[in-house]
Amino acid sequence: MATVGETPVSYDNSMDVSRISNTSLQEECLLKLWNEYITESLIESTPCEIGIYEWKNNRTIVTTKKFKISAEELDHIKDGMECPNIVYRKGVTVDGYHYNVQVADGKYGIYARTLDKGCTVCKTFSMLIIATNGNGVKSSKCNEEIMKLGDYLQRLGL
């Protein structure tokens, strides 16, 4: 089960996202895109844990069930998106797990990893996508999928 903001979003057997009465049009569009993308790409190809947040106010748009990040960790990642030297020096942390930054371009993304886990961050016009992957999953594969999602959302103007 995913969440939108603080509201659980349930899936039926076909993985359709339930309509939530208090969502904006942007969120509803994202939920539909999310459903297709998660089903066809991420779930079937790599078990990434993902959270999508509004850039301006850190509000949660949608997350996978196991994805967790604290407000401080999210703020640090946002600071690193604007000033890559911060994350190059200190790395990034998601759900208490620390990652060493390999690439931070200061505009669209951060790629970080450890020996057995990876973290990818992608910024679109209005959103921040953060994904982690664990043992048995190539970090580069998760990174590629998340950056494709970010590119797609950018093309939609989101």
C-alpha positions in Angstrom: 0.0 0.0 0.0 1.3 3.4 -0.9 0.5 6.7 0.8 -0.4 10.1 -0.5 0.4 12.7 2.1 -0.8 11.0 5.3 -3.6 9.1 3.5 -3.1 5.4 2.6 -3.8 4.6 -1.0 -5.0 1.0 -1.6 -4.5 -1.0 -4.7 -6.8 -3.7 -6.0 -5.5 -6.8 -7.8 -4.7 -4.8 -11.0 -2.7 -2.3 -8.9 -5.2 0.6 -9.7 -4.8 3.5 -7.4 -8.0 4.5 -5.5 -9.3 8.0 -6.0 -8.7 10.2 -3.0 -11.2 13.0 -2.5 -8.7 15.7 -1.4 -6.1 15.3 -4.1 -5.2 18.1 -6.5 -5.3 17.5 -10.3 -1.4 17.3 -10.3 -1.5 14.6 -7.6 -4.3 12.7 -9.4 -2.3 12.7 -12.6 0.9 11.7 -10.7 -1.0 8.8 -9.1 -2.2 7.5 -12.4 1.3 7.8 -13.9 2.8 6.3 -10.7 0.5 3.3 -10.9 1.5 2.5 -14.5 5.2 3.2 -13.9 5.4 1.2 -10.7 3.6 -1.7 -12.2 5.4 -1.8 -15.6 8.9 -0.7 -14.7 9.9 -0.5 -11.1 8.1 -3.4 -9.5 8.8 -5.8 -12.3 12.4 -4.7 -12.9 13.9 -3.6 -9.6 12.7 -3.4 -6.0 13.4 0.3 -5.4 11.7 2.0 -2.5 10.5 5.5 -3.6 9.2 8.7 -2.2 8.0 11.7 -4.2 7.7 15.1 -2.5 6.7 18.6 -3.4 9.9 20.7 -3.9 8.5 23.9 -2.3 7.0 22.6 0.9 8.3 19.0 1.4 4.8 17.6 1.3 4.6 13.9 0.6 2.9 13.2 -2.7 3.3 9.4 -2.8 5.6 6.8 -1.4 6.1 3.0 -1.5 5.2 1.2 1.6 8.7 0.7 3.0 10.1 4.1 2.1 10.9 6.3 5.1 12.8 9.6 5.4 12.9 12.2 8.2 12.3 15.9 7.7 16.0 16.6 8.5 17.2 14.0 6.0 14.8 15.5 3.3 16.0 19.0 4.1 19.7 17.9 3.8 19.0 16.3 0.4 17.3 19.5 -0.8 20.2 21.6 0.4 22.5 19.2 -1.5 20.5 19.6 -4.7 21.2 23.4 -4.6 24.8 23.1 -3.3 26.4 19.8 -4.2 29.5 20.4 -2.0 27.3 19.8 1.0 26.4 16.2 0.0 29.8 15.5 -1.4 31.3 16.3 2.1 28.6 14.8 4.3 26.9 12.2 2.0 23.1 11.6 2.2 21.0 9.7 4.7 17.6 8.1 4.1 15.8 6.2 6.9 18.9 6.4 9.0 21.1 4.7 6.4 24.1 6.7 5.2 25.2 6.8 1.6 28.4 8.3 0.0 27.7 10.6 -2.9 29.3 9.6 -6.2 27.6 12.3 -8.4 25.7 15.5 -7.6 25.2 17.9 -10.4 23.6 20.7 -8.4 20.6 20.8 -10.7 18.8 17.5 -11.4 20.2 14.7 -9.4 22.3 12.9 -6.8 23.6 9.4 -7.0 25.0 7.9 -3.8 25.8 4.4 -2.7 27.6 2.1 -0.2 29.0 -1.3 -0.9 25.5 -3.0 -0.8 22.9 -0.2 -1.2 22.2 2.8 -3.4 20.2 6.1 -3.3 19.1 8.2 -6.2 17.6 11.6 -6.0 16.0 13.4 -9.0 14.5 16.9 -9.1 11.8 17.9 -11.6 10.2 21.3 -11.9 8.0 20.9 -8.8 9.0 17.5 -7.2 11.8 15.6 -5.6 12.0 11.9 -6.2 14.1 9.9 -3.8 14.7 6.1 -4.2 16.8 3.5 -2.4 17.6 0.0 -3.2 19.1 -2.8 -1.2 21.1 -6.0 -1.5 20.8 -7.9 -4.7 19.8 -4.9 -6.8 22.2 -3.0 -8.9 22.3 0.7 -7.9 22.9 1.7 -11.4 19.6 0.0 -12.5 17.6 1.8 -9.9 19.3 5.1 -10.7 18.5 4.6 -14.4 14.8 3.9 -13.7 14.4 6.9 -11.3 16.1 9.3 -13.7 13.8 8.0 -16.5 10.8 8.7 -14.3 12.1 12.2 -13.6 12.7 12.9 -17.3 9.1 11.7 -18.0 7.6 14.0 -15.3 9.7 16.9 -16.6 8.3 16.4 -20.1 4.8 16.6 -18.6 5.8 19.9 -16.9 5.6 18.5 -13.4 
